[in-house]
Structure formats: structure tokens, C-alpha cells
Amino acid sequence: MPKKIVHIMKGVAMRRRFQAWQWLILIFACFWVLFAIVMIVGQFPFFIISIALTTIGALSALVVALAWAFQNNV
């Protein structure tokens, strides 16, 4: 095989897959932003919005930390 094809094949084989906790960060971030937009558009009081977003953020961080610990055998 030509060198260029071998190099491309090695690059594909060396590509790292995302771990579950990395996907969870993306999913929770999208959910958090969508939830914030819905609450702001719904004209909830600022105090309720801040408590809800803080709670969702803390629980999301806990789930991501548990997923990371599980995948790293901690």
C-alpha cells in the first residue's frame, strides 16, 4: 500500500472514542442551557431560576463524577 493510505489508516485506528462521562458533560450542558431558556421565557422569578439551575448543575456534576470514577475504576 502507498504510504499515504497507510498513514490515513493509522490515523483512523488511533482516533480516540469519547468516554461516557464526556458525553454526559455535553448532554447536561445542553439540557442546562435549554432549561434556563425555558425558565427565563416562562418568566419565573430570578430566585427560583437560580435555585433550579444550581440544583440541576450540582446533580449533573455528581452524575458526571460518578461516571468518571466508574470508568477509571476509582
Number of C-alpha atoms within 10 A of each C-alpha: 5 6 8 9 10 11 11 11 11 11 11 10 9 9 8 8 7 8 11 13 18 13 12 17 16 11 12 18 14 12 15 18 12 12 16 16 12 13 18 13 9 9 10 12 10 11 8 11 17 14 11 16 16 13 12 16 16 12 13 19 15 12 16 19 14 14 17 17 12 12 12 8 7 7
